[in-house]
């Protein structure tokens, strides 16, 4: 090897090493940001429950709400706790506790706070028998959702890996498709159309909406009937919540146009087949289910 070749090889090696260090640095920075959000939430929680200093806790929750990205569950836990504290009269006005497009579970959790807490009466009549609603229903639910957030990411990587394997080894394809379909449903219900399209191309390569064998009105009526049946038979509370949200969204869209409501269902792999395909000859399941 000539001297010039050795110099060139050394330069290439140095560039590769630098790129590797940059990649490691980026991952380390992301990990530090995740840890920072977790630490900030924990500190605010301790100020509220250990130090009994709700105002210091509120400042911590509010800082986390402003600074943490939407992808961090800690931000949504802080938002839920701020909403609960606002319902108790500890914050006024409630600072940003009704975001425009929260994740579906966060939206459902915040809706649990619709029943007001008569805290003024509790203070005025501390010995009176007053029935109170649950004081922390939203935070508990958002925390449970937050623990589940690692799931979809792992599932997406799993789907990408399994997609390249021999079809004969895919005995559990239906389960993975269903899990991925509900991940995509979340994004559609949040109104993030561009992201939903990206996930659809990633997780359901080459998928096409099923062809309708009836008109729009009849197809939508069939889908809504099957959706109600799916909700009643769904054993997973996590999936049942999503199906109920889909049912409400379809009902709202149908008020505008049957075609608009049907178009949402036609964008949902796996669920579209479940809801729209004609019944199989034996009448037990839609034709094509499980493919």
Secondary structure, DSSP 8 states (H G I E B T S, - for coil): --HHHHHHHHHHHHHHHHHHHHHHHHHHHHHHHHHHHHHHHHHHHHHHHTS--HHHHHHHHHHHHHHS-TT-HHHHHHHHHHHHHHHTTSSSS--S-S-TT--HHHHHHHHGGGS---HHHHHHTTTS------SSHHHHHHHHHHHTHHHHHHHHHHHHHHHTS-GGG-TTHHHHHHHHHHHHHHHHHTT-HHHHHHHHHHHSTT------SS-HHHHHHHHHHHHHHHHHH---HHHHHHHHHHHHHHHHHHHH-HHHHHHHHTT-TTHHHHHHS-B-TTSSSBTTTT-
